[in-house]
Amino acid sequence: MSASPQDFARARRILKTDEFSSVFRLRPAYKTAHFVLYTRPSPQPHARLGIVVAKRFAPRAVTRNTIKRATREAFRVAQLPGVDCIVRLARPVNSRAGPAVAPALKRDLRAELQRLFASQTPRTP
């Protein structure tokens, strides 16, 4: 079965521990205020995604799931070449000023994720 660029089928996910480890061994490709992106060229023709959202940076399950959904959506929209990408939450998203699911924070996180994936899209001359 061929996966279209707009889906998030099992073939587009990094699932196994050794696959995560092989990408984590490499240097971070790009960093933003909250996220770190690790990439590695993939033998497959399509990009694959792994997401790591630690409880210590997003204690509420609602927040972690929101971050994962936003990450998957940004990945689906980005037209990436054949690379394995891991997005890791690197800093706490909760603040005393407001909950992590506030619309402004969601908008900021989505913008950061789009920048992450845009950094990996091939440049056209």
N, C-alpha and C positions, 0 to 999 in steps of 0.2 A: 504494500500500500504506500503510495506516495503522499507525503504530507505537504499541504499547501502552506505558503508563507504566513497565512493569517490564522493558523490553528496552533494549538499547544498540545499536540499529540505526544504520546509516550516517547516517540522517536526524537522529539525535540527537547527532552529533559535529560539532565545529568542526574542519575539515580544512585549509582554505586559509590561506595566509600572510596575505592581506589581511583575512580574517575575524578572525584572531588579532590583527592590528594594530589593527583598528577597536575591539576590546574593550580592548586594552591602552592605547589613547589616553585612556581614561576613568580616573578615580580608582579606587583599590582600594575595594571595597565593604565588605570585612571582613577582619580579620587575626587569626590565632591565633599560637601559639608557633612553629609551623613553616610555616604556609601563608598565602597571600594569595589572596583571591577577588576577581576582577574580574567585573563584570556589565554587561550592556547590554540594554535591551529588544529583543526579537526580533520580526520581522514574522511569524514562524511561531507556530502555536498551542501548540507544545510547547517545552520547554527543550532547549538543546544544551550540550554540555560539551567543553572543551578542557583538556588536562592538560600542564603543563610541569614536568618533573623534570630539573634540570640535573645533569650528572655531578659538578660540583664540590661539590654538596651531598649527593649520594648516589653515591659512586664505584663501588659494586658494582651490577652489572646486576640481581642478585637483589633488592636493596633498591629500586631504581627500579621494577621490575615489581611488587613488593609494594605500593608506594605507589600505583601506577596502578590496580591491582586494587581496593584499598580505596577509592580515590576513585570509581571507576566504580560500585562497590556502593553507596556512600553516595548517589551521584547517583540511582541507580535507585530507591532506597527513598524518597528525598525527593520529595514531590509539589510540584514547582516550576511556577510560571506560565511563560508564554512569554518566557524570557530566555536570552541567551547567557552562559554562565558559563565562566570560565577559572580553574582552580586551579593556582597556581604554588607550588612548594616554594621557600621563601625563606631557610631556614636549614639548616645541616647536621643530619642525623638520626643520624649515627654518633657514638658517644661511646667514650671509652677504657674505660668501665665495662662495656660489653657490645656485642655486635653489633646492627646495626640491625634484624635480623629476629627479635629476641627477642620472645616473646609479650607481655611488658609494654609494649614500645614499640609493637607492632602495635595493642594495645588503646588506647593513648594517641592514636596517630595516627587511629584510627577515630573516637574520641570528638571529636577536633578537627575532622575532616571533617564529622561529623554536625552540630556546632555551626555550621560554615560554611554548610551548606545550610539549616539551620533558620533562619538569619538572613534567608534569602531567601523563606521560605514566607509566603504571605499570612496575616495575622492575622485570625481570625474574632472579631467583636465579641461 
